[in-house]
Amino acid sequence: MTRTAYYAVVCAAALAIASVPLFAGGFTITLINYIGVYALVVLGIVLLTGVGGLTSFGQASFVGLAAYSTAWLSTAQQASPWLGLIFALVVTGSVAAFLGAVTLRLGGHFLPISTIAWGLSIYFMFGNLDALGRYNGIANIPPIFIGTISLAPSGVIFYLIWGLLAGAALLVANLLDSREGRAVRSLRGGAIMIESLGVNAFRVRLITFVIAALLAALSGWLYAHMIRYVSPRDRANAAPLLADDRGCPGHSSSRTAAAAHHVGARHIDPRDRRTGQALRRPRGSERGWLQGQRR
């Protein structure tokens, strides 16, 4: 594909996505918002696992850490969600740098096991701190405002989510085309090979790990102010998506498709999963069947 054709396809895709709120219903827009939020996380997984060859099962914890950080600051301290974004990035980046410095020297299966360990530790920390609402979580999180414009409606925050996703994807693509990006790509060949070229393998691994965590933090910030409620259960809901991406290829479009598949599967009627029919409003006798299932 020529460069002109590539840019034409990108522009057409951007216009198609931007026009979705103009004709789609509320359920569809909300579903696409979830896809965009999850795609930010798996973009970090592309960089960490798909390109760098580092396996981490703890990325969902970084989403939760950022979500709780901005939720606590916005509710307990009545701060702006934009200050919550800065606070969430600082907290998540600092925790990721510390955990990475401790665990990234491990090799083989010890690294994935260690990420499972601290991932579970963070999960139980959320559920046992009174300041974070324990297992009830934090509610009444304020929406994001740009000036006087509220981004609470799903059709409005849609543009922020997909704009940030497009910007993050562009930054990651530029990173991988840089000198540092070539060092990240070399990680899959092993530490001995990359160090023979005079590159500090541990430094590159740590930087890659922190960048992936910051992408997860951005996702967590959006999630908290889109849903306006966080709890430890939200972290558990994101875990299957990230676990499925442990062997992901290094291409962002395939990971966005994985996010779409995961989010769609959560919003499909269990009776209709074999045919792939989307969840619809029950009618007539179906309401009685659903009420019986709830009982």
C-alpha positions in Angstrom: 0.0 0.0 0.0 1.4 3.4 -1.0 1.7 6.2 1.6 -1.2 8.2 -0.1 -3.5 5.2 0.0 -2.5 4.5 3.7 -3.4 8.1 4.7 -6.7 7.9 2.7 -7.7 4.8 4.6 -6.8 6.3 7.9 -8.8 9.5 7.2 -11.8 7.4 6.0 -11.7 5.3 9.2 -11.4 8.5 11.3 -14.4 10.1 9.6 -16.4 6.8 10.0 -15.7 6.7 13.7 -16.4 10.4 14.2 -19.8 10.0 12.6 -21.0 7.1 14.8 -22.8 9.3 17.4 -24.8 11.0 14.7 -26.7 7.9 13.7 -26.1 5.2 16.4 -28.2 4.6 19.5 -27.2 5.1 23.0 -26.4 1.4 23.6 -24.2 1.2 20.6 -22.3 4.4 21.5 -21.7 3.1 25.1 -20.5 -0.2 23.7 -18.0 1.6 21.4 -16.9 3.8 24.4 -16.0 0.6 26.3 -14.1 -0.7 23.3 -12.1 2.5 23.2 -11.3 2.5 26.9 -10.2 -1.2 26.8 -8.2 -0.6 23.6 -6.0 1.9 25.5 -5.0 -0.8 27.9 -4.3 -3.4 25.2 -2.3 -0.8 23.3 0.1 -1.0 26.2 0.0 -4.8 26.1 1.0 -4.5 22.4 4.1 -2.6 23.4 4.9 -4.7 26.5 4.1 -8.2 25.3 3.6 -8.1 21.6 6.7 -6.1 20.8 8.9 -6.3 24.0 8.1 -9.9 24.8 7.4 -9.2 28.5 4.5 -11.1 30.0 2.4 -9.2 32.6 -0.9 -10.3 34.1 -1.1 -7.2 36.3 -2.1 -4.5 33.9 -5.7 -4.6 35.1 -4.4 -3.5 38.5 -2.9 -0.3 36.9 -6.3 0.5 35.5 -7.9 0.1 38.9 -5.1 2.1 40.6 -5.7 5.1 38.3 -9.4 4.8 38.5 -9.3 4.8 42.3 -6.8 7.6 42.4 -8.9 10.0 40.4 -12.1 8.8 42.1 -10.7 9.5 45.6 -9.3 12.9 44.6 -12.5 14.0 42.8 -14.9 12.9 45.6 -13.0 13.2 48.9 -11.0 16.3 47.9 -13.5 17.8 45.4 -10.7 18.3 42.9 -11.1 18.7 39.1 -11.0 15.4 37.1 -8.1 17.0 35.1 -6.1 17.2 38.3 -7.3 13.6 38.9 -5.7 12.7 35.6 -2.3 14.1 36.6 -2.6 12.4 40.1 -3.6 9.1 38.5 -0.6 9.2 36.1 1.8 10.1 38.8 0.6 7.4 41.3 0.4 4.7 38.6 3.7 5.6 37.1 5.4 5.6 40.5 4.0 2.2 41.5 4.8 0.7 38.1 8.4 2.0 38.4 8.8 0.5 41.8 7.2 -2.9 40.9 9.2 -3.0 37.7 12.4 -2.3 39.5 11.7 -5.3 41.8 10.3 -7.8 39.4 11.6 -7.1 35.9 15.0 -8.7 36.7 13.2 -12.1 36.9 13.1 -14.4 33.9 11.2 -17.3 32.6 7.9 -18.1 34.3 8.9 -16.2 37.4 8.0 -12.8 35.9 4.4 -13.7 35.0 3.9 -15.3 38.4 5.2 -12.2 40.2 2.8 -10.0 38.3 -0.1 -12.2 39.3 1.0 -11.9 42.9 1.2 -8.1 43.1 -1.9 -7.9 40.9 -3.9 -9.8 43.5 -2.4 -7.8 46.3 -3.6 -4.5 44.8 -7.0 -6.0 44.2 -7.4 -7.0 47.9 -6.0 -3.6 48.9 -8.9 -1.9 47.1 -11.4 -4.0 48.9 -10.0 -3.5 52.4 -9.3 0.2 52.7 -12.1 2.2 54.3 -11.0 5.4 52.5 -11.7 3.6 49.2 -15.1 2.3 50.2 -13.9 -1.3 50.7 -15.8 -3.6 48.4 -18.6 -1.1 47.9 -16.3 1.1 45.9 -16.6 4.9 45.3 -19.8 6.4 43.8 -20.9 9.8 42.6 -17.6 10.5 40.7 -18.0 13.8 38.9 -18.0 13.8 35.1 -15.2 15.5 33.0 -15.8 19.1 32.0 -14.1 21.0 29.2 -14.9 24.6 30.1 -18.7 24.6 30.6 -19.2 21.5 28.4 -20.0 18.4 30.4 -18.7 15.1 28.9 -21.2 13.0 30.9 -23.3 12.0 27.9 -21.9 9.0 26.1 -22.2 10.7 22.8 -19.9 13.5 24.0 -17.2 11.6 25.9 -17.0 9.3 22.8 -14.9 11.9 21.1 -12.5 12.3 24.1 -12.0 8.5 24.4 -11.3 7.9 20.7 -9.3 11.1 20.3 -7.0 9.9 23.2 -6.8 6.4 21.7 -5.8 7.8 18.3 -3.2 10.1 19.9 -1.8 7.2 22.0 -1.6 4.9 19.0 0.3 7.6 17.1 2.7 8.1 19.9 3.4 4.4 20.3 3.9 4.1 16.5 6.4 7.0 16.6 8.1 5.4 19.6 8.6 2.1 17.8 10.1 3.9 14.8 12.7 5.7 17.0 16.0 4.5 18.4 14.5 3.6 21.7 11.8 1.7 19.8 14.3 -0.5 18.0 15.8 -1.3 21.4 12.3 -2.4 22.6 11.9 -4.6 19.5 15.2 -6.2 20.3 14.0 -7.4 23.8 12.4 -10.4 22.2 15.8 -11.7 21.2 16.9 -11.9 24.9 18.9 -9.7 27.2 22.3 -11.2 26.2 21.9 -10.2 22.6 20.7 -6.6 23.3 23.4 -6.1 25.9 26.0 -7.2 23.4 25.1 -4.1 21.4 25.7 -1.8 24.4 22.1 -1.4 25.4 21.0 -1.6 29.0 18.3 -4.3 28.7 16.9 -3.7 32.2 16.5 0.1 31.5 14.6 -0.6 28.3 12.4 -3.2 30.0 11.5 -0.8 32.8 10.7 2.1 30.5 8.5 -0.2 28.4 6.7 -1.5 31.5 6.1 2.1 32.8 4.7 3.3 29.4 2.3 0.3 29.3 1.2 1.2 32.9 0.6 4.8 31.9 -1.6 3.8 29.0 -3.5 1.6 31.5 -3.8 4.6 33.8 -5.2 6.8 31.1 -7.8 4.0 30.5 -8.6 3.9 34.2 -9.1 7.6 34.4 -11.6 7.6 31.5 -13.4 4.5 32.9 -13.9 6.2 36.3 -15.4 9.4 34.9 -17.4 7.6 32.2 -19.0 5.1 34.6 -18.8 7.5 37.6 -18.4 4.5 39.9 -15.5 2.2 40.7 -15.2 -0.9 42.8 -12.8 -3.9 43.0 -15.2 -5.9 40.8 -14.3 -3.5 37.9 -10.7 -4.7 38.0 -11.8 -8.3 37.9 -14.0 -7.6 34.8 -11.0 -6.3 32.9 -8.7 -9.2 33.9 -9.9 -11.7 31.3 -9.2 -9.3 28.4 -5.7 -8.7 29.6 -5.1 -12.4 30.2 -6.2 -13.2 26.7 -3.6 -10.8 25.3 -0.6 -12.5 26.9 0.5 -13.8 23.5 -0.7 -10.9 21.4 0.9 -9.9 18.1 2.6 -6.6 17.8 -0.2 -4.8 15.9 -2.7 -2.4 17.5 -5.6 -3.1 15.1 -5.8 -6.7 16.1 -5.8 -5.8 19.8 -8.5 -3.2 19.2 -10.5 -6.0 17.6 -9.8 -8.2 20.7 -11.1 -5.4 22.9 -14.3 -5.2 20.7 -14.8 -9.0 21.0 -14.4 -9.0 24.8 -16.7 -6.0 25.3 -19.3 -7.4 22.9 -19.3 -10.8 24.6 -20.1 -9.1 27.9 -23.1 -7.5 26.4 -24.6 -10.4 24.6 -27.5 -12.5 25.8 -26.2 -15.9 27.0 -29.0 -17.6 25.1 -28.0 -15.9 21.9 -24.2 -16.3 22.0 -24.2 -19.2 19.5 -25.8 -17.0 16.9 -24.0 -13.8 18.0 -27.2 -11.8 18.3 -26.8 -8.7 20.4 -28.7 -8.2 23.6 -32.1 -6.6 22.8 -35.0 -5.4 24.9 -37.1 -8.4 25.9 -40.8 -8.4 24.8 -43.9 -10.1 26.1 -43.2 -13.6 27.5 -39.4 -13.0 27.4 -39.7 -10.5 30.3 -41.3 -13.3 32.4 -38.5 -15.7 31.5 -35.8 -13.1 32.5 -37.6 -12.3 35.8 -37.7 -16.0 36.6 -33.9 -16.2 35.8 -33.2 -13.3 38.2 -35.1 -15.0 41.0 
